[in-house]
Structures are given as C-alpha cells and as structure tokens.
Amino acid sequence: SVLLGDNVARQVLSKHWQHRSEGLEEIQKQLPSQSNVTKAARVVATVLKKTIADKNPTVLLAALQLLRGVLELKDEQGRTLEVKGLLDTSLLGLVLKLAETNTRVRDESARALMALAGHQGAGCSWVAQAVLKPPKQAQNFKAIQSRLEFLRELAGEYTPSP
C-alpha cells in the first residue's frame, strides 16, 4: 500500500489483534494529512471492509473510530465525501454486529450506523435499506430482533416523511 505505507499494511493484515488495532490507529493519524482524499477514502474503505468483520472487539472498535474519521473527510472541493458505494460492505458488516453478544460492540455498531444515517454522503434511507435486508438465517431471532430495535431507534431519530 503506497498510500499508507508497507508497515501499516503489514499491521492491518497481521494475525495478531494488537498489530491490527495499532495499524488502524496509525491510519487514523495519517488520514487528515492525505493529499488525495478520495483515493485515501477508497483505500480505507477496503481496510474497513476487512476490519469491521474482525472477531476481536478491540480491532472492531478501532475500525469504528476510523469510520468516524472517514465521515469527517471532505473531498478536494471541500464537499462532504459521498460514502454510498464506498462503504456498502462495511455497512452490511455493521448491521451484522447489531446481533453481537458483546454489549459494547453492539452499542458502538448502532452508534456508527446512526452516524452514517445522519451523514450527508450516506443517509437514513441507505442505512434503513441495509437493516431491512433479511438475515441469511431467516430463523435467527436475535438478528431480527436487534434489527427491529435499531429501526425503532432510527425512526425515532429520523421521522419518516408521509
């Protein structure tokens, strides 16, 4: 990865969760200083795709912090970055995390989804569409219940238009 450096790439791809977490923190530090924001966002989206699916809570929480950093980025013209398409896979990964047994992971994932819903380059309908997709195991009560609870919270925050 020319954009972020080989050392950061090695860290993010490491089998040790501590290295993966450190790699994400390093990307977070480098992100604001990138000259080509759009290209950097694409690279970070690829990293997020992998790390949001990580089983380790510490790595996931570092990935969610990085996601918040991406949401603060502006493109070369100073406009809010369009993240639809860029973060599709990450969005689906976050929806799956709503059913996690780890409370912090579940809560932070819901918070990240709310941040995406409120983001100008993403939006409530994009998030709701992903949450409304049926889980792969149709009989998975926990996955369905967690999605319904999130939708109730989302509807409370963003009142649907008639």
Secondary structure, DSSP 8 states (H G I E B T S, - for coil): -TTT-HHHHHHHT-SSHHHHHHHHHHHHHHGGG-S-HHHHHHHHHHHHHHHTT-S-HHHHHHHHHHHHHHHT-B-TTS-B---TTTTHHHHHHHHHHTT-SSHHHHHHHHHHHHHHHH-TTS-HHHHHHHHHS--SSTT-HHHHHHHHHHHHHHHHHS----
